[in-house]
Amino acid sequence: MTFLRPAALVFLTRWWGVAAGLAVAMIGLIWGLTAFGFVRWLGWALVPLGMAVAVAAAQKARFGAGGGGAGIVTVEEGRIAYFGPLDGGIVALDDVAHLALDRRSQPALWRIDRAGQDPLVIPVDAEGAAALFDAFVALPGLSVETLLAAQHGPAGQVHQIWRRAPSPFARIGPH
């Protein structure tokens, strides 16, 4: 039994990392200003560490929680799996060629393109979709701010978020 409203519980669950990071930074600041010796230096080290945790947690919280939509998303060992009522599939992060957010539909859809295969399309509100944040930020060169801006950008558009750079070892023409 909980004494919190469901909406408040969702909010607290989504933003707890920010509060934890700020708490660590605050403890570090207090120790840095009031303690002596090793504890003082430890306190000053905790301030940027806590702030880094808070910033990373804020980015993840802004990404969204997912849930309540069609299908289930899991991310395990470098693979994204989506199983929905009509379609689904599994894609390895190493095989992702292009990532886009299609905001023309309601709910919006993640479109994960891979070479030589059909794209994997995942509703942003699919159960477990919050795990996509960690998968997406593992893509080399992906800008977190571009990812977050696409989610909160204008509706009715397809937002191109990331494209894999061509391999310098790819063959160019016949040899």
N, C-alpha and C positions, 0 to 999 in steps of 0.2 A: 504494500500500500504506500502510495506516495502523497505528499502534501502539496506537490507542485502541479500546476496545470500542465497538460500535455505540451502546449506551445512553449511554456517556460522551460520545460525539461529539454525540448528540442533545441532551444536557443542556448541553454547552458552546455549541452553536450557538444554543440557545434563550435562554441567559442571558448571552451575551457582551456585550451592550449595557450591562448593569448593571455588569459588571466594568470596561468602558471608561469609563463615567461616573464610577465611584468612583476610577479611576486618574487621570482628569483633575482631580477634586476634590483628591486627595491631592497631586498635583504642585503644584497651586495653593496648597495649605496649606503645603507645604514652601517654595515661593518666597515666600509671604507672610510666613513667619516668619524666613527666613534671608537673603533677597535685599535689595537696596537700590534706591532710585529707581523707575524705570518698571517693572522686572521685579517688584518687590514689589507694586505696584498691580495689575499683570497677574495675579499669583498670587492676590490676593484676589478678583479678578473671576472667575477660573477656578473657585473653590470653589462658588459657587451654580450656575454653569453646569454643572459636572460633576454636581452633585447633581440638578439638573433632568433631565439626560440619564439618570441612573441611575433616577430615579423613573419617567420615561416608559417606559424599557426594561423595568422591573420590571412595569409594568402590561401591556405587550404580551406579556411572557413568561408572565404569569399567565393571559392569554387562551387560550393553548394553541397548539400547533404544527399540528394537523390532520395529515392524511396517513394513508394506509392504508385509508381508507374508500371508499365508493361515490361515484363521480363526480369531476368536476374543477371547481374554482372559479377564476375569474379576476376581477380588479378592474382596470379600465382606464378612465381618463378619466371618472370619475364613474358608471360602470356596473358592476353586479355581474352576472356571468354564471355560471350553473351548468349543467353538462351531466352528467346521471346516466344510469344504465342504463335507467331507466323514464320519467324526466321531466326537465325542466330549463326554463331560460328566462333572460331578461335583464331586469334592472330598473335604471332610472336612479335615482340617489340622490334626485333631485328629486321622483320619483314615489312614494317610500316614504311610506306613511301610518302604518304601525304595525310595530313589531319586537317579536317575542316569542321565547322559548326554550322549546321543548316538551321537558321532561325525562321525559315519560311513556314514551318509547320508548328503545330501546338500539340505536344511539347516539342521543343527544339531537339535536333538529332545530331549526335556525333557521327561523323563519317570518317572511317579509317580505311584508306585505300592501301592496297598492296599489289605489287607487280604480278600481272597474269591471273588475278583472281577477282571475284566480285568483292565490292567494298563491304565492310562490316558496319552496319548502321545501328546505333544504340541510342534510345531515348535518354535525355538528360535526367529524367526522373525515374529511371529503372532502379530496381532494388539493388543496392550495392554500388551505384554509380559514383559515389564519393571516392572509391578506390581508384578511379581513373586518374585523379589528380597526380598521385604518386607515379603511376605508369607514364603519364604524359610528360611530367617533368624529367623523366629519365631519358627522353629522346634528346639526342645530341643537338645542342644549339637552340632548343626551344625557349622562347621568351615567356616567362610566367606572366608578365604584364600583358602581352599580346593575348595569351590564353584567357586571362580574366577580363580583359577589355571586350573580347568577342562575346563572352557570356552576358555582359551588361551593355553591349552595343545595340544598335538599332535592329529591330525585328524586321522580318521580311527579306533578309539577305543571307547569303552564304558567306561566312567569314573564313578566309583561308588562314590557318594558324601556323602550320609548319609543313615543310617539304624537305625530304632527305636530300642532302647535297650529293651530287654525283660522285662516285668513287674515282679517285685518281688512277686506280688500277683497271678501270673499265676499258675494254677494247674499243678503239675508235677506228671503225672501218675494218676491212679485211686485212689480214696479215699473212 
